[in-house]
Amino acid sequence: MCLNRMPPTEIQDRLTKTFHKVFGDSSLVITPDTTASDVEGWDSLTHVRLLLTIEREFRIRITATEAENLRTVGDLIQLIQTKAN
């Protein structure tokens, strides 16, 4: 399914699996309001690993400026939808 036609909830589901993989925690629950401070172990190195994994998963490129402007998982979902267009 094309990402721009994928509902935000489906993107969130795929992101959840990505978070599970990167953080090694299958019990991790993310919401659009989730921030880095809400997730144990989310530091600058993990942030880079997460973004690289997301780029591969969704077949998009995230610029440094875009990454810098991300504050919540909801921001990330919106960016993914925008990049798909």
C-alpha positions as CSV (number, residue, x, y, z in Angstrom):
1,M,0.0,0.0,0.0
2,C,1.2,3.5,-0.9
3,L,2.2,5.4,2.3
4,N,0.1,8.5,1.4
5,R,-3.0,6.2,1.3
6,M,-2.0,4.4,4.5
7,P,-4.0,5.5,7.5
8,P,-1.9,7.1,10.3
9,T,-2.9,4.1,12.6
10,E,-1.2,1.7,10.1
11,I,1.9,3.8,10.0
12,Q,1.9,3.9,13.8
13,D,1.6,0.1,13.9
14,R,4.6,-0.2,11.6
15,L,6.5,2.3,13.7
16,T,5.7,0.3,16.8
17,K,7.3,-2.8,15.3
18,T,10.3,-0.6,14.3
19,F,10.6,0.7,17.9
20,H,10.4,-2.8,19.3
21,K,13.3,-3.8,17.0
22,V,15.5,-0.8,17.7
23,F,14.9,-0.7,21.5
24,G,14.7,-4.5,22.0
25,D,11.5,-4.2,23.9
26,S,8.4,-5.8,22.5
27,S,6.2,-4.4,25.3
28,L,6.9,-0.8,24.3
29,V,3.8,1.1,23.5
30,I,4.0,4.3,21.4
31,T,1.3,6.9,20.8
32,P,1.3,10.0,18.7
33,D,2.2,11.9,21.8
34,T,5.2,9.8,22.7
35,T,8.5,11.7,23.0
36,A,12.1,10.6,23.5
37,S,11.8,11.3,27.2
38,D,9.0,8.7,27.4
39,V,11.1,5.8,26.2
40,E,13.9,4.4,28.3
41,G,17.2,4.2,26.4
42,W,16.2,6.8,23.8
43,D,19.4,8.7,23.5
44,S,21.1,10.5,20.6
45,L,22.8,7.3,19.3
46,T,19.5,5.3,19.5
47,H,17.8,8.2,17.8
48,V,20.1,7.9,14.8
49,R,19.6,4.1,14.7
50,L,15.8,4.6,14.9
51,L,15.7,7.1,12.1
52,L,17.9,4.9,9.8
53,T,15.7,1.9,10.5
54,I,12.6,4.0,9.8
55,E,14.2,5.2,6.5
56,R,14.7,1.6,5.5
57,E,11.3,0.4,6.7
58,F,9.3,3.2,4.9
59,R,11.8,3.7,2.0
60,I,12.1,7.4,2.6
61,R,15.0,9.8,3.4
62,I,14.8,12.1,6.5
63,T,17.1,15.1,6.3
64,A,18.9,16.4,9.4
65,T,16.6,19.5,9.5
66,E,13.5,17.3,9.4
67,A,15.0,15.0,12.1
68,E,15.8,18.1,14.3
69,N,12.1,19.3,14.1
70,L,10.6,15.9,15.2
71,R,9.2,16.3,18.8
72,T,6.7,13.4,18.9
73,V,5.8,10.2,17.2
74,G,2.9,12.1,15.8
75,D,5.3,14.5,14.1
76,L,7.1,11.4,12.7
77,I,3.9,9.9,11.4
78,Q,3.1,13.2,9.6
79,L,6.6,13.4,8.1
80,I,6.3,9.8,6.8
81,Q,3.0,10.7,5.2
82,T,4.4,13.9,3.6
83,K,7.5,12.1,2.3
84,A,5.3,9.5,0.6
85,N,3.7,12.2,-1.6
